[in-house]
Amino acid sequence: MKEITKYVSAYYEDEEDLLTGIKKLQENNVDILDAFTPFPVHGLDKALGIRRSWLPRVGFIGGTIGALSGFFFQKWVFTEGYQMNIGGKPLIAIPSFIPVTFECTVLFAAFFMVFAFLFRSKLGFGAENKIYDLKITDNHFVVVAGYEENNSEQVKEQMEAAGATIIEVKE
């Protein structure tokens, strides 16, 4: 993806104005980079065309690997690594394996999801995140749209028509 250096920030009063503004901007073929909100907005992901996250699948895969690892590690320990017959208990006592297997499931799923999230979000050591505007973290609903050469006035007019209260052009 190419680096966008020229963009327009449009500020909206509430989430309904934001969603209708995004729909109007998409009808006018404005290149929307991202939207920032102070709280989750229902329907924003569909309006921006963001696909469903694959994080739950990663968590399931990590949990499955954790459960199998925990169970088979205990099986190995009690049957081969450190055999002890205590009170006639069977070597593979599955009910006694359940707590450790569950804990390994949760641990592995959590680690897999954290690392998948950091990878997908391009966060981590040495990450350089683009901060479009410092006021985005305030109580504003903001749409950031990129524009081509000498096209900022047209994008600005389309954002005004879409109901934006404050519009800032950044170069």
Secondary structure in CASP SS format (residue, H / E / C, confidence):
PFRMAT SS
TARGET T0000
AUTHOR 0000-0000-0000
METHOD secondary structure of the structure
MODEL  1
M C 1.00
K C 1.00
E C 1.00
I C 1.00
T C 1.00
K C 1.00
Y E 1.00
V E 1.00
S E 1.00
A E 1.00
Y E 1.00
Y E 1.00
E C 1.00
D C 1.00
E H 1.00
E H 1.00
D H 1.00
L H 1.00
L H 1.00
T H 1.00
G H 1.00
I H 1.00
K H 1.00
K H 1.00
L H 1.00
Q H 1.00
E H 1.00
N C 1.00
N C 1.00
V C 1.00
D E 1.00
I E 1.00
L E 1.00
D E 1.00
A E 1.00
F E 1.00
T C 1.00
P C 1.00
F C 1.00
P C 1.00
V C 1.00
H C 1.00
G C 1.00
L H 1.00
D H 1.00
K H 1.00
A H 1.00
L H 1.00
G C 1.00
I C 1.00
R C 1.00
R C 1.00
S C 1.00
W C 1.00
L H 1.00
P H 1.00
R H 1.00
V H 1.00
G H 1.00
F H 1.00
I H 1.00
G H 1.00
G H 1.00
T H 1.00
I H 1.00
G H 1.00
A H 1.00
L H 1.00
S H 1.00
G H 1.00
F H 1.00
F H 1.00
F H 1.00
Q H 1.00
K H 1.00
W H 1.00
V H 1.00
F H 1.00
T H 1.00
E H 1.00
G H 1.00
Y C 1.00
Q C 1.00
M C 1.00
N C 1.00
I C 1.00
G C 1.00
G C 1.00
K C 1.00
P C 1.00
L C 1.00
I C 1.00
A C 1.00
I H 1.00
P H 1.00
S H 1.00
F H 1.00
I H 1.00
P H 1.00
V H 1.00
T H 1.00
F H 1.00
E H 1.00
C H 1.00
T H 1.00
V H 1.00
L H 1.00
F H 1.00
A H 1.00
A H 1.00
F H 1.00
F H 1.00
M H 1.00
V H 1.00
F H 1.00
A H 1.00
F H 1.00
L H 1.00
F H 1.00
R H 1.00
S C 1.00
K C 1.00
L C 1.00
G C 1.00
F C 1.00
G C 1.00
A C 1.00
E C 1.00
N C 1.00
K C 1.00
I C 1.00
Y C 1.00
D C 1.00
L H 1.00
K H 1.00
I H 1.00
T H 1.00
D C 1.00
N C 1.00
H C 1.00
F E 1.00
V E 1.00
V E 1.00
V E 1.00
A E 1.00
G E 1.00
Y C 1.00
E C 1.00
E C 1.00
N C 1.00
N C 1.00
S H 1.00
E H 1.00
Q H 1.00
V H 1.00
K H 1.00
E H 1.00
Q H 1.00
M H 1.00
E H 1.00
A H 1.00
A C 1.00
G C 1.00
A C 1.00
T C 1.00
I E 1.00
I E 1.00
E E 1.00
V E 1.00
K E 1.00
E C 1.00
END
